Every structure is written in C-alpha cells, then in structure tokens.
Amino acid sequence: MKDSNVIEVKQKDSILNISVNEQTPEQFSVSWVYSRPSRGASDALHKPNRPLSSATAIPAEFYQEIGALEDLSQPFKEIFNANKLRSERVLHWLMRTILVSLSELQELGREGVFFMEDAVHAEPIIGGNGANAAIRDGVGLAECISEDGTTGVLKWYDTQYGRWKEGVDESEKMIAKVHSEPTYLPEVIYPFSGIETEELLFWNRKQSVVLT
Ligand SMILES: Cc1cc2nc3c(=O)[nH]c(=O)nc-3n(C[C@H](O)[C@H](O)[C@H](O)COP(=O)(O)OP(=O)(O)OC[C@H]3O[C@@H](n4cnc5c(N)ncnc54)[C@H](O)[C@@H]3O)c2cc1C
C-alpha cells in the first residue's frame, strides 16, 4: 500500500476492497467493500424488493459466502473473516441503473412534474458518478429555471438527455468490467444493453483495527 490507501483483490467475479481512511500510531481506521453481480432468482443475497430500511439486515448466506472464500492473503484474510464480520455494522446495497425515457419525462413535464438526478438516471455506487451528475443537474436546472422559468425545463431535458444516457451506459460498462472474471477479454465483458442492471454490494464504513 505504498502509493494508495486502497487495495483490492478479485475472486472470480467478486471484488474485495479495503480502504484505509485514517492512520494514527495506535490504530488504523479502515472500511471494506465486497461486491459481485447478482446470480438471479436463486441468489439468496439478491433481494430486489427489500425496503431501504433493511440495508442493515444481512442474510446468513452472506457470512457463509465470505467464509467460503479461499486462499485470501493478508490483510484480506483478517478483514474478511466471517466470524468477525458478524459483529460489525454491515450495509447491503443493490446497485441499480435507471434511465427514464425522454418521452416519459416530457409527458410528465407538460403536466408540471419535473425530475432530475437519481430519479431520472441512477448509476451504480461502484464505477458510477451519480453524485457528480446529480450536482451538475441541480446547478443546471436552477440556472434553467432562473432564466426561463419552468417552461424551459422540457428544453433542458433535451440538452441533458445525451449526458444522462452516456453516464448510465458508461457506468454499466464500468461495473460489468469491475465484476468480470479476470480472463475475460475487454471486448466481451459488457453484457448489459438494457435499461436496468443489478449488482450487489456489501459495505462497512470505518472499522477500526487496533494495532498490537
Ligand atoms: C453507499 C453509497 C455510496 C455512494 N458513493 C458514491 C460515490 O463514491 N461517487 C458518486 O458519484 N456517487 C456515489 N453514490 C451515489 C450518489 O449518492 C447519488 O447518485 C446521489 O446522492 C443522488 O442524488 P439525489 O439528489 O438524486 O438523491 P439522494 O441524494 O438520494 O437524495 C434524495 C433525498 O430525498 C429524500 N426523500 C426520499 N423520499 C422522500 C419523500 N417522500 N419525502 C421527502 N424526502 C424524501 C431522501 O431522504 C434524500 O435525502 C453513492 C450512493 C450510495 C448509496
């Protein structure tokens, strides 16, 4: 970790990531991420209809999956220890992309209902730039309304839609690449062409490791 505060290993299509947030002589503050593609209907960790409030409800199968990881080197072996993880605060996210059609946005806009940011174009947490795109929308829409009022919003949609589509498309390619098995060729690692893709992410922020 000489040049970075982030280290990562891949096991097949799963990513194990550790970030060092802070270091003092006494302790490290680290966070970790475990992410992989959804395995579809038979995947016990894929819960597309769970409420947001259940992000802290971690299925037992997660700990079994972590426990089955083989040949982890340090510090991955230490951090991704299923027994230790049971006592940590772990969050479970479903990473989705969304792109609402331009015609739908315009139809609702004509009725005076306007959307922006994740409500129109959501990108996965990993490999996405959702926050950057959202800030740009907020500033752009405010400028548009200050200049033309809400009547300018339909035109604003026209000018932004290409950027939104490009952002979602690029984020889908990026998450597919991140979760691709190492042997895949770059040309064949992008299986997504549709509007929606779902990947899983387990996340822990600020786990402190006391140095002994
Ligand atoms: C764990 C995590 C990590 C992320 N990391 C990154 C990153 O590293 N880089 C990046 O670019 N993006 C990242 N993102 C994505 C980024 O946070 C979003 O793209 C961005 O916040 C979208 O902004 P938004 O305003 O559309 O939605 P939000 O930020 O979700 O804001 C929506 C707000 O509406 C409120 N709300 C919802 N329903 C109602 C209601 N009925 N009444 C009143 N209020 C309501 C919510 O409480 C919330 O405050 C991450 C997201 C998550 C979840």
The ligand as an SDF file (V2000), in Angstrom:
LIG
                    3D

 53 58  0  0  0  0  0  0  0  0999 V2000
  -23.4210    3.9560   -0.2220 C   0  0  0  0  0  0  0  0  0  0  0  0
  -23.3790    4.8920   -1.4010 C   0  0  0  0  0  0  0  0  0  0  0  0
  -22.1600    5.3210   -1.8890 C   0  0  0  0  0  0  0  0  0  0  0  0
  -22.1040    6.1720   -2.9800 C   0  0  0  0  0  0  0  0  0  0  0  0
  -20.8790    6.5680   -3.4350 N   0  0  0  0  0  0  0  0  0  0  0  0
  -20.8010    7.4090   -4.4820 C   0  0  0  0  0  0  0  0  0  0  0  0
  -19.5290    7.8580   -4.9480 C   0  0  0  0  0  0  0  0  0  0  0  0
  -18.4850    7.4970   -4.3980 O   0  0  0  0  0  0  0  0  0  0  0  0
  -19.4850    8.6950   -6.0060 N   0  0  0  0  0  0  0  0  0  0  0  0
  -20.6200    9.1190   -6.6290 C   0  0  0  0  0  0  0  0  0  0  0  0
  -20.5210    9.8930   -7.6010 O   0  0  0  0  0  0  0  0  0  0  0  0
  -21.8430    8.7060   -6.2250 N   0  0  0  0  0  0  0  0  0  0  0  0
  -21.9690    7.8700   -5.1610 C   0  0  0  0  0  0  0  0  0  0  0  0
  -23.1990    7.4500   -4.7310 N   0  0  0  0  0  0  0  0  0  0  0  0
  -24.4130    7.8990   -5.4620 C   0  0  0  0  0  0  0  0  0  0  0  0
  -24.8800    9.2870   -5.0020 C   0  0  0  0  0  0  0  0  0  0  0  0
  -25.0110    9.3180   -3.5860 O   0  0  0  0  0  0  0  0  0  0  0  0
  -26.2320    9.5880   -5.6710 C   0  0  0  0  0  0  0  0  0  0  0  0
  -26.0760    9.4930   -7.0670 O   0  0  0  0  0  0  0  0  0  0  0  0
  -26.7210   10.9830   -5.3360 C   0  0  0  0  0  0  0  0  0  0  0  0
  -26.8210   11.1630   -3.9260 O   0  0  0  0  0  0  0  0  0  0  0  0
  -28.0950   11.2170   -5.9720 C   0  0  0  0  0  0  0  0  0  0  0  0
  -28.6240   12.4440   -5.5420 O   0  0  0  0  0  0  0  0  0  0  0  0
  -30.1880   12.6250   -5.4700 P   0  0  0  0  0  0  0  0  0  0  0  0
  -30.3960   14.0250   -5.0090 O   0  0  0  0  0  0  0  0  0  0  0  0
  -30.8240   12.2120   -6.7410 O   0  0  0  0  0  0  0  0  0  0  0  0
  -30.7300   11.5870   -4.4040 O   0  0  0  0  0  0  0  0  0  0  0  0
  -30.4140   11.4790   -2.8490 P   0  0  0  0  0  0  0  0  0  0  0  0
  -29.0680   12.0190   -2.5180 O   0  0  0  0  0  0  0  0  0  0  0  0
  -30.7430   10.0670   -2.5090 O   0  0  0  0  0  0  0  0  0  0  0  0
  -31.4660   12.4780   -2.2150 O   0  0  0  0  0  0  0  0  0  0  0  0
  -32.8340   12.1880   -2.1780 C   0  0  0  0  0  0  0  0  0  0  0  0
  -33.3790   12.7980   -0.8980 C   0  0  0  0  0  0  0  0  0  0  0  0
  -34.7980   12.7070   -0.9280 O   0  0  0  0  0  0  0  0  0  0  0  0
  -35.2410   12.3040    0.3620 C   0  0  0  0  0  0  0  0  0  0  0  0
  -36.5540   11.6840    0.1930 N   0  0  0  0  0  0  0  0  0  0  0  0
  -36.8710   10.4780   -0.3540 C   0  0  0  0  0  0  0  0  0  0  0  0
  -38.1880   10.2820   -0.3340 N   0  0  0  0  0  0  0  0  0  0  0  0
  -38.7330   11.3880    0.2070 C   0  0  0  0  0  0  0  0  0  0  0  0
  -40.0660   11.7830    0.5000 C   0  0  0  0  0  0  0  0  0  0  0  0
  -41.1000   11.0110    0.2090 N   0  0  0  0  0  0  0  0  0  0  0  0
  -40.2510   12.9780    1.0800 N   0  0  0  0  0  0  0  0  0  0  0  0
  -39.2060   13.8140    1.3680 C   0  0  0  0  0  0  0  0  0  0  0  0
  -37.9130   13.4840    1.1210 N   0  0  0  0  0  0  0  0  0  0  0  0
  -37.6980   12.2890    0.5450 C   0  0  0  0  0  0  0  0  0  0  0  0
  -34.1820   11.3270    0.8420 C   0  0  0  0  0  0  0  0  0  0  0  0
  -34.2180   11.1830    2.2490 O   0  0  0  0  0  0  0  0  0  0  0  0
  -32.9110   12.0370    0.3560 C   0  0  0  0  0  0  0  0  0  0  0  0
  -32.4450   12.9860    1.3000 O   0  0  0  0  0  0  0  0  0  0  0  0
  -23.2960    6.6010   -3.6190 C   0  0  0  0  0  0  0  0  0  0  0  0
  -24.5330    6.1660   -3.1250 C   0  0  0  0  0  0  0  0  0  0  0  0
  -24.5750    5.3190   -2.0350 C   0  0  0  0  0  0  0  0  0  0  0  0
  -25.9320    4.8490   -1.5230 C   0  0  0  0  0  0  0  0  0  0  0  0
  1  2  1  0
  2  3  1  0
  2 52  2  0
  3  4  2  0
  4  5  1  0
  4 50  1  0
  5  6  2  0
  6  7  1  0
  6 13  1  0
  7  8  2  0
  7  9  1  0
  9 10  1  0
 10 11  2  0
 10 12  1  0
 12 13  2  0
 13 14  1  0
 14 15  1  0
 14 50  1  0
 15 16  1  0
 16 17  1  0
 16 18  1  0
 18 19  1  0
 18 20  1  0
 20 21  1  0
 20 22  1  0
 22 23  1  0
 23 24  1  0
 24 25  2  0
 24 26  1  0
 24 27  1  0
 27 28  1  0
 28 29  2  0
 28 30  1  0
 28 31  1  0
 31 32  1  0
 32 33  1  0
 33 34  1  0
 33 48  1  0
 34 35  1  0
 35 36  1  0
 35 46  1  0
 36 37  1  0
 36 45  1  0
 37 38  2  0
 38 39  1  0
 39 40  1  0
 39 45  2  0
 40 41  1  0
 40 42  2  0
 42 43  1  0
 43 44  2  0
 44 45  1  0
 46 47  1  0
 46 48  1  0
 48 49  1  0
 50 51  2  0
 51 52  1  0
 52 53  1  0
M  END
$$$$
